[in-house]
Amino acid sequence: MTEASPLARYAVIGNPIAHSRSPQIHALFSRQTGKPLSYERLLAPVDGFTAAVAAFAAEGGLGLNVTVPFKQDAYTLAAGRLSSRARLAGAVNTLSWRDGAWHGCNTDGVGLVSDLLRLGVRLTGASVLLVGAGGAARGVLQPLAQAGCARIHIVNRTAARALELAEGWRETGAEPQTRVTAGGLADAAQPGGWNLVVNATASGLQDAAPDLPAGLYAEGAAAYDMMYGAQPTAFMRQAREDGAALTADGLGMLVGQAAESFFIWHGVRPDPAPVLAALREALMAGN
């Protein structure tokens, strides 16, 4: 009698990590595509990322999703073996073990764009306000530009950080057809409003919205919060009151970036829609 082959090992690594929904998402993708796998949560010490990843590889691990606070550590680890998306994002959220080394990619922006398109948001020629200037904002610039956005205006509580991000992006020379500008939160309004406003800040963790001026939304405009919850976020409530026609949270982005990671690892692109529906149902039920 032959021994069953061990399941291919994958995990999500972070600190904290107990809250992560990635194991549920990848289990559903596995069932949908017929790709058997093992997927776990991996808690690493804040100063122990490299050692934890090395141990995972030594035990046969083939892929890692990377979450807070390790996306920059993963970028450093995969230096020289980075996708263009990862290089432009300056961060890695997907590690793949190939040819004896870790290769890095960033799927966050792809997840955002795919969810916006699912929601029917028109990105070609769109004017976009991007709130926040951290890693989350940087990670979505290239995918939004590639999707055809005409202008992206980055605003941040500290205006200098937004200006630095915009200048750094322009210096890359990537997607020059998209005009990228920056300023402080008080500079967020423009005549006629924005077609899309994306909240890339962590304000939702305190159930707060960014301190934005009123009058941000053009007719038919959308507001998207990268955070998610069982109830509309504070930013979504703010946007609705300010005239946004569509508001959405980031659960679809979470599933979308996971689907892209799954495709990188397995060469099969899962359908995110039923997985998103299952997660939304679990979230509403308090699970």
N, C-alpha and C positions, 0 to 999 in steps of 0.2 A: 504494500500500500504506500503510495507516494504522499509526502507531506504537502499540505496546501501551501501555496506561495504566500509569503507575508504581504499584507496590504501596503501599497505605496503610502509613505508617511508625509503628511503636510501639517502645518500648524499656523496659528496666529501668535505673534510674540509682542508683548507690551508690558507696561507696568503703570496702572493696574490692568488686569485682563479678564477678570471674572465676569464682567458685564458684556463681553464681546459676543455678538450674534454670528460671527463668522463660521463656527462649527455647524450651526443649524443651516446656514446658507449653503455651504459646500456639501453638506449631506444631502440636501434637496437637489443640488446640481448633479451630484453623483448618481442619485436615483433616476433623475430625468434622462441623463446621457448614457447610463449603463457603464460608467467608469468607476469601478470600486476603489475606495481609498480610505485611509485613516486620517482624520483631521482633529487636532486637539488645540487647547489653549496652552501657551507656554509663558509662564511668568518669569521674567528675567530681572535680576537686581539692576537698579538704575545705572550702576557702574560695571555691570557684568554682561552687556549685550554680546560682545565678541566671543566670550567664553561660552555663553549659552548657545550661540549659533554654531560654533565649532563642535560642541557636544552633540547637537541635533544632527549635524552632517555625519559625524562619526557613527551615529546610531542608525544611519540610513535615510535621514530626512532628505526630501527632494525639493521642497518649496516652502516658503514662509511668507505670509502676509505680515506686514510690519505696521504697528500703530504707535501711538504716543507712549514714550518720548523718543523713539528710536529711529525715526525716518532719516535723520541726518547721519546717525551711526551706520545705518545700512548703506547710505550713499557712499560713505568713506570706505566701508568694507568692500563694495563692488567697484571701486574706482578702477577705470580702465576697461570695465565690462558693463558699461551703462548704456541703456537705450537713449535715443535723442530726447524722448519725453522726460526721462529721469534727469538728464543733464540740464535741460532747460528748467525743470522744476526745482533742481537743487536738493531733491529728496527722493528716497526710494520707499515704496510701500509693498513691492513684490520682489522677492528673491527667488531665483531658480538655480538649483545645483546642476551644473553642466561642465563636463570635461575637467572635473576636479576643482572647480571654483564656483563662487557665487556670482551670478549675473543679476543686475538690478534694473527694474523698470518702475514707472509711476503710472498707475491706472486711475488715480483720483479724478483727473480732468476728463478722461474718457467716460467715467461713470456719471459725472455731472452732465456732460453734453448728451449722452444717450438718454438720460432721464428727462432733460428739457425737451428733447425731440419727442419722447413718448408722450409728454404732456401737451404737445402741439405748439410749443414756443418756437416762433420763427427767429432763427439766428442770422440768416443771410441779410446783411446790411443793417443789423441791429445796433442800437446804441445801448451799451451796458454799463451800469454802475456796479463796481466791485468794492464791497465794504470790507476792509481789513487788508493788512499788508504782510501777514505772516506766511508760513509755509503753505497753508490751505489756499490762500489767494495765489501765490506763485505757481502752485501746481496746476491751476486751471487756465492760466493765461494762454499757453500754446493751443490747447484743444478748443478754447473759445475762438481764438483767432482763426484756426484752421476751419472751424465751422462757418466762417464767413462774417463774423461780427465786424462792423465797420469801425467802431470806436469802443474802447474800454477805458473808463475813468476810474482810477483806484483812489479811494479815500480811506483815511485812517485817523484815529484819535491823535496820534503823533504824525503830523503831516510829513515830517522828514523821512519817516520810514516808507510812506507811500511814494514819495518822490524818488527815493533810492531804488525802490523796486521797479518803478516805471523806467528810470534811466538805465538800470541794469538790463531790463528786458530789451529796450531799444538797442543797446550795444550788442546784443546777440545777433541782431540782423534777421531774426526769425520772423516770418510772416509780416513783412513790411507793409502789406496792404492794410493792416489794422493799425489805427492811430491809438496809441496808449499814452494817457495823460494821468496826472495825479494831483492831490491836494488834501486838505483837512476835511473833517466831517462837515464843517460849516460850508464847504465849497461843493457840496454834493448836488445841489440843484442846478438844472440847466433849463433854458427856455424850451417849452414844449414837452419836457419830461423825458424819462428813459423808457426804452422798450422792455428792459429787464434790469432788475436790481437783485444782486446776489449777496447774501450775508455770509462772509467767510470768517467772521469773528466767533469767539467762544462765548459771546454775551448770553446765549441761551442757557448756559450752565447755571447762571444765576437768575434765570427766568426774567432777563432784562433784554431790552432792545437797544441797538446803538443809538446814540444821541444825534439823530438825523433831522434835517429841516423838513418841513411839509412841502408838498407839491412836487414830489419826485417822479410821479408816474404819468406816462403818456397814455392816451386812450388805448385800451386793450392790453395794457402792460402786465407783466408777470413779476412776482417777487418769489425768490427761492432762498430758503434757509438751509445751509449745510447741516445744521443740527436737526434732530428729529425727536418726536415724543408722541405720547398717546393723544395729546391735545395740541391744538395749534400753538406754535411758539410765540413768544412775545414779539418777535420781529414780524411774524405773519400777521398778528393782530394789528400791529402798527401799520403795516402795509395795506391791509384791508381798509383801515380807517382813512388812509391817505389816498385811496382811490385805485389800488391795484385790482385788476380784473381777475387775476388768477394768483393764488398763493399756494405754495407747496413746501414741504419739509424735505430733509435730505435722506429719508429712508430709501428712496429709489436710487439715489447716488451711491449709497452703501452697497446695494445689490448690484448696481451696474459696474462698480469698480471690481467687485468680487467676480462677476461674470468675465471681465477682461482678464483677471488673474487666472481664472480657471482655463480660459482659452490659451493663455501663454503656456501653462503647464501641460495641458492635455491635448491641445490642437482641436478641441471641439468647443463651439460657442453655444452655451446653454441659453435657454429662453428665460430672461429674468422675470417676465410678467407673473407666472404662477407662484414663483418664489416670493416676489414682492407682496402678492396678495396674502400668502400664508404668514409672512412676517407681520404685515399690518394687522391681520386678525389676532395674532398672538399678542401684539403690542396693545391693542384695544382691550384684550381680555386680561391684561396685567401680567402677562407671562414674558 
